[in-house]
Amino acid sequence: MDLEFLQSMDVQILVGVGVAVLAILVAAAYLFSSRKPKGCLDPENFREFKLVKRQQLSHNVAKFTFELPTPTSVLGLPIGQHISCRGKDSQGEEVIKPYTPTTLDSDVGNFELVIKMYPQGRMSHHFRELRVGDYLAVKGPK
């Protein structure tokens, strides 16, 4: 009788260890697959993003689409935060202004800004002058 009890305990221990190992593997796979990719933004330094599309929405509003470094890159902007964009006004002086992208942070490969351009707006001048192929200096999150 004692020998049967010990043999059944060995099987129970092996099954318990197997279940524990399987649970650890499943948890590790889940954590690895659900990890959010690191964003392209730098909160301290401006990075350049290429304008790949410009769509005029009205006489003074346009949607600007900027390319991220790779097709699988994300911007990395948490909810409720914005980016700082740097450009030149009509006098050639540096202007920095905050904007909130209209794309989700889960969108990959690019981000979009919908900009209303005011006649006397300093940063508006920069956006009016931007053409496809130009670069915009951006930092954040802010």
C-alpha positions in Angstrom: 0.0 0.0 0.0 2.7 2.5 0.9 4.4 2.0 -2.4 1.2 2.8 -4.4 0.7 6.0 -2.4 4.3 7.1 -3.2 3.9 6.3 -6.9 0.6 8.3 -7.1 2.3 11.2 -5.3 5.0 11.2 -7.9 2.4 11.5 -10.7 0.6 14.3 -8.8 3.9 16.2 -8.4 4.8 15.8 -12.0 1.3 17.0 -13.1 1.5 19.9 -10.8 5.0 20.9 -12.0 3.8 20.5 -15.6 0.8 22.8 -15.0 3.0 25.4 -13.3 5.5 25.4 -16.2 2.7 25.7 -18.7 1.1 28.6 -16.8 4.5 30.4 -16.7 5.0 29.9 -20.5 1.5 31.1 -21.3 1.9 34.2 -19.0 5.3 35.0 -20.6 3.9 34.7 -24.1 1.0 37.0 -23.2 3.3 39.6 -21.7 5.7 39.5 -24.6 2.9 39.7 -27.3 1.0 42.5 -25.5 3.9 44.7 -24.8 3.4 48.2 -26.3 6.1 49.1 -28.8 8.4 52.0 -27.7 7.4 55.2 -29.4 9.4 57.4 -31.7 9.1 60.6 -29.6 11.9 62.1 -27.5 10.6 64.4 -24.7 14.0 66.3 -24.6 15.1 66.5 -28.2 13.4 67.4 -31.5 13.2 64.7 -34.1 12.5 65.2 -37.7 9.4 63.6 -39.4 8.9 63.7 -43.1 5.6 65.1 -44.6 4.2 62.4 -46.9 0.7 63.8 -47.6 -1.0 67.1 -47.3 -4.8 67.3 -47.8 -6.6 70.7 -47.9 -9.9 70.3 -45.9 -11.1 73.9 -46.2 -9.7 77.3 -47.2 -7.7 77.5 -43.9 -7.6 73.9 -42.6 -5.3 71.1 -43.8 -4.5 67.5 -42.7 -0.8 66.8 -42.6 0.4 63.1 -42.6 4.0 62.5 -41.3 5.9 59.3 -41.8 7.4 57.5 -38.7 10.8 55.8 -39.0 9.4 52.4 -39.9 6.1 51.0 -41.1 5.6 49.4 -37.7 6.6 52.4 -35.5 4.1 54.1 -33.2 4.4 57.8 -32.1 4.3 57.0 -28.4 2.0 59.7 -27.2 -0.1 58.9 -24.1 -3.7 60.0 -23.9 -4.1 63.6 -22.8 -0.6 64.6 -23.9 0.6 66.6 -26.9 3.7 67.2 -29.0 5.7 70.4 -29.5 6.3 71.3 -33.2 9.1 73.7 -34.2 9.1 75.9 -37.3 9.9 79.3 -38.7 7.5 82.3 -38.8 7.3 84.7 -41.8 10.3 86.7 -40.3 12.4 83.5 -40.2 12.3 83.3 -36.4 11.9 80.0 -34.5 8.4 79.2 -33.3 7.4 76.3 -31.0 3.8 75.4 -30.5 1.9 72.4 -29.0 -0.4 70.2 -31.1 -2.4 67.1 -30.6 -2.3 64.5 -33.4 -5.6 63.2 -34.7 -4.3 59.7 -35.1 -4.4 57.1 -32.3 -1.2 56.0 -30.6 -1.9 52.5 -31.8 -1.7 53.6 -35.4 1.5 52.5 -37.0 3.8 54.0 -39.6 2.5 57.6 -39.5 0.7 60.3 -37.6 -1.6 63.1 -38.6 -2.1 66.7 -37.6 -5.2 68.7 -38.6 -4.1 72.3 -38.5 -6.2 75.5 -38.8 -3.9 78.2 -40.3 -4.6 81.8 -39.2 -3.5 84.7 -41.5 -1.2 86.2 -38.8 -0.4 83.0 -37.0 3.4 82.5 -36.6 3.3 78.7 -36.7 0.5 78.9 -39.3 3.0 80.4 -41.7 5.3 77.4 -41.3 2.5 74.9 -42.0 1.3 76.9 -45.0 4.9 76.7 -46.4 5.3 72.9 -45.7 5.3 70.7 -48.9 5.4 67.0 -49.3 8.9 65.8 -48.7 9.7 68.5 -46.1 10.4 67.7 -42.5 8.8 68.9 -39.3 10.7 69.0 -36.0 8.7 67.4 -33.2 9.4 66.5 -29.5 7.2 65.1 -26.8 5.2 63.8 -25.1 4.6 67.1 -23.2 
